[in-house]
């Protein structure tokens, strides 16, 4: 399902690597921004209800650790 959504966006999304692992996407117009960003110790938490985390993306253990998924 997600692959279809992403494919429908065509060149509006760009795949990027996070810590050497592919499969993350950003808006193409924002693709250069992370390279210009200074490292930070700031943490940003997701809200208690996020459709990506709770919907089709929940199998991704980069988002939710396998042991915590049931919670």
Order of alpha helices (4+ residues) and beta strands (2+ residues): alpha-beta-beta-alpha-alpha
